[in-house]
Amino acid sequence: MTTALRTEHLDVVLGGSRILTDVSLTVRPGEVVALLGANGSGKSTLVRAALGVVPSSGAVTLFDTPLGPRAPWHRIGYVPQRLPGSTGVPTTASEVVRAGLLSRRRLRPASRRQALAALDAVGVAGRANQPVQELSGGQQQRVLIARALIRRPDLLVLDEPTTGIDLGTIATFVATIDQMRRSGTAVVVVLHETEAFASMLDRAVVLRHGRVVHDGPPPPARGEHAGPLHEHAHPHQDPSRPGGLDLEVLGE
């Protein structure tokens, strides 16, 4: 059976520290898999390694194609935790979203209309012409989600996508994801709390100290994750890419 994403014996060492050890994971078309674990367990590093953003050893395949230039990047949407660092050039929300349609560095026809539709799906169509630097953190996160959705991807990778987003927008976003997975899109989502996605999760992969300790039915949520003092911090970041994924990484 075709797999959307497969990692085999994946190891990641960053800055002399081992972040992931012997991680094997398989995600099939139409499957929704949550990555769970405590702060620093390696969840974000795993999705970044699976997309080639951080160096790793082991094997990664995307739609049965080895990670690299021949991988079908046009079939993949990625929502990082934050926007890439500012270049100093004002970029509108619409332009960021339309970058998701870059094909050989040219925009596809009707990209403006599609960008507005994607922004509307996450509740920020009214901010389309506003520089993203002027948007709040939650609004910037919605722009990143819209940029991934506009690709109509067959594999959608989400790194804590609901951080800083209001409950109404979360509900709309989750409904959109549900429609996509019903049409065959595979979804890998890093979460601290599974409640919003609970109805559609097929599996949960739990990491502890960079190793897989559970791959199966989603475990019940632990009470401290809902507490007001719970710290949702992630100390493991790739020092060579402090701002997150470059736009070109998933281009063709």
Residue, then its C-alpha position, 0 to 999 in steps of 0.5 A: m500500500t502507498t504510504a504518504l510518509r515513512t521514517e525508518h530508524l530516524d536519528v537526529v543530533l543537533g548541537g551535539s545533543r541527540i534529539l531523536t533516536d531510532v524513530s520509525l513511523t508510517v502514515r497512510p493516505g487519509e490517515v490522521v496521526a497526532l504526535l504527542g509528548a512532553n516539552g522537548s520530547g522531539k515532536s517538532t524535530l521529527v516533522r522537520a526531519a521528515l521534511g528535510v529541514v533538519p539533518s538526520s540519519g536513517a530513511v525518509t520517504l514521501f509518497d514512496t519517494p526518498l527524501g530529496p529533490r525528486a520527492p513530490w513537494h507539490r503534494i505536501g503542505y506544512v504549517p510551522q509553529r511561526l512565520p519565517g524571520s522578517t526580511g525587512v521587505p513588507t509582505t502581505a498576507s495574500e502574498v504569503v499565502r500565494a507563495g504556497l502556489l509557487s511552481r518553478r518560481r511562477l504563480r499559478p493562474a487564479s492564485r489571488r482568488q484562491a488565496l482569498a478563499a484560503l484566508d477566508a477559511v481561517g477567518v482573515a480574508g479582511r487582512a489579505n492586503q495587510p503586511v504580515q509583520e503588522l498581524s498578531g501572532g494568532q493571525q500570522q498562524r492563520v496565514l500559515i495555515a491558509r498557505a498550506l491549505i491553498r496547495r490542496p495537499d495530499l499530505l498536510v503536516l501541522d506543528e501545533p496549528t491552533t496555538g493563539i487561535d480563537l475557538g471559533t476559528i479552530a472549529t472552522f479549521v478542524a472542519t476543513i481538515d476533516q473534509m480534506r482527510r475524507s478526500g484522502t489527505a494524510v494529516v500529521v499534527v503535533l499537539h499538546e491537547t487532542e480535544a479539537f482533533a479527537s473525533m478524526l484521530d486514527r492514531a497517536v504517536v507519543l514521544r519521550h526523550g526522542r523515542v517512540v513509546h506509543d503508536g496506537p489509539p490516542p491516550p487520554a489527555r493528562g490534566e496538567h496540559a489544560g492547566p493555566l500554568h502549563e508551559h508549551a515551550h519547545p527548546h529543540q530548534d534547528p540553529s541553522r534555521p531560527g525562523g522556521l521553514d524557508l518558502e523555497v523548501l517546499g517549492e518545485 
